[in-house]
Amino acid sequence: MYKIVLITTLFCFSGISQAGVRKNVTDNELVTINLSNKDPNVISVSNDRIERFSAVKGAVISHLDAKQGVLTLKPSNAVSNEPFSVMIFTEAGKRYTVLIVPMAIPSQD
């Protein structure tokens, strides 16, 4: 069993604060998470690295750090209040479907 670790950082003028959520998932499992629709959200997989991901074009503003295997994303304005899915593929050959529910909350990790 692997863990998807959702790491998000809320950048404030006075410093950096963090909030966190950890979900235990198995290969090919669907997991639902609440994400900030205001701040960047970071998703990682413990003991593995995200190799690639797939989302509906225009659903997210994203960056995949290939070296760290970490995905940073934020729902785009077009879907900022509507749930959508992201498929995550890891170097170890695992696949996870993440149902993202955008919410007006601080970033999650």
C-alpha positions as CSV (number, residue, x, y, z in Angstrom):
1,M,0.0,0.0,0.0
2,Y,1.3,3.4,-0.9
3,K,0.3,6.8,0.4
4,I,-0.6,9.8,-1.6
5,V,0.8,12.7,0.2
6,L,-0.8,16.0,-0.6
7,I,1.5,18.8,0.4
8,T,0.5,22.4,-0.1
9,T,2.1,25.5,1.1
10,L,0.3,28.8,1.8
11,F,2.7,31.6,1.2
12,C,2.0,34.5,3.6
13,F,3.6,37.9,3.7
14,S,5.0,37.1,7.2
15,G,6.3,33.6,6.4
16,I,5.2,30.1,5.3
17,S,2.5,28.0,6.9
18,Q,1.5,24.5,6.0
19,A,-1.5,22.3,6.4
20,G,-1.6,18.6,5.7
21,V,-3.7,15.6,4.6
22,R,-2.5,12.1,4.1
23,K,-4.5,9.4,2.3
24,N,-3.7,5.7,2.2
25,V,-4.4,4.3,-1.3
26,T,-3.7,1.1,-3.3
27,D,-2.8,0.8,-7.0
28,N,-5.7,1.8,-9.3
29,E,-7.7,3.2,-6.4
30,L,-9.9,6.3,-6.7
31,V,-9.3,8.8,-3.9
32,T,-11.3,11.9,-3.2
33,I,-9.5,15.0,-1.9
34,N,-10.5,18.6,-1.1
35,L,-8.0,21.1,-2.6
36,S,-7.7,24.8,-2.4
37,N,-9.0,26.7,-5.4
38,K,-7.1,29.8,-4.2
39,D,-3.5,28.5,-3.5
40,P,-1.1,26.1,-5.2
41,N,-1.5,22.5,-3.9
42,V,1.3,19.9,-4.0
43,I,0.7,16.2,-4.4
44,S,3.4,13.5,-3.9
45,V,3.4,9.7,-3.4
46,S,5.4,8.3,-0.5
47,N,8.2,6.0,-1.4
48,D,7.7,6.7,-5.1
49,R,7.8,9.6,-7.6
50,I,5.1,11.0,-9.9
51,E,6.3,10.4,-13.4
52,R,3.3,11.9,-15.3
53,F,-0.3,12.9,-14.8
54,S,-3.4,13.4,-16.9
55,A,-6.2,16.0,-16.4
56,V,-8.8,17.5,-18.7
57,K,-7.1,20.2,-20.7
58,G,-7.6,23.5,-19.0
59,A,-8.8,22.1,-15.7
60,V,-5.6,22.9,-13.8
61,I,-2.6,25.1,-13.8
62,S,0.2,22.6,-13.1
63,H,3.9,21.9,-12.8
64,L,5.5,18.5,-12.5
65,D,8.9,18.5,-10.9
66,A,10.5,15.5,-12.6
67,K,13.5,15.4,-10.3
68,Q,11.5,15.3,-7.1
69,G,8.4,13.6,-8.6
70,V,6.1,16.1,-7.1
71,L,3.0,17.6,-8.8
72,T,2.0,21.2,-8.0
73,L,-1.5,22.2,-9.2
74,K,-4.3,24.7,-8.8
75,P,-7.8,24.4,-10.3
76,S,-8.2,26.8,-13.2
77,N,-10.8,29.5,-13.0
78,A,-13.0,27.5,-15.4
79,V,-13.4,24.6,-13.0
80,S,-12.6,26.4,-9.7
81,N,-15.8,25.2,-8.1
82,E,-16.5,21.9,-9.9
83,P,-15.0,18.5,-9.0
84,F,-12.7,17.0,-11.6
85,S,-10.3,14.0,-11.9
86,V,-6.5,13.8,-12.3
87,M,-4.9,10.4,-13.1
88,I,-1.4,10.0,-11.5
89,F,1.2,7.6,-12.8
90,T,4.3,6.8,-10.8
91,E,7.8,5.5,-11.6
92,A,7.0,2.3,-9.9
93,G,4.2,1.7,-12.4
94,K,1.3,2.6,-10.1
95,R,-1.8,4.5,-11.2
96,Y,-4.1,6.5,-9.0
97,T,-7.2,8.5,-9.9
98,V,-7.7,11.5,-7.8
99,L,-11.1,13.1,-7.6
100,I,-10.4,16.7,-6.7
101,V,-13.1,18.8,-5.0
102,P,-12.0,22.5,-5.2
103,M,-12.9,24.5,-2.1
104,A,-12.2,28.0,-0.8
105,I,-9.7,26.7,1.8
106,P,-6.0,27.1,2.4
107,S,-3.6,24.8,0.5
108,Q,-3.6,21.2,1.7
109,D,-0.6,18.8,2.2
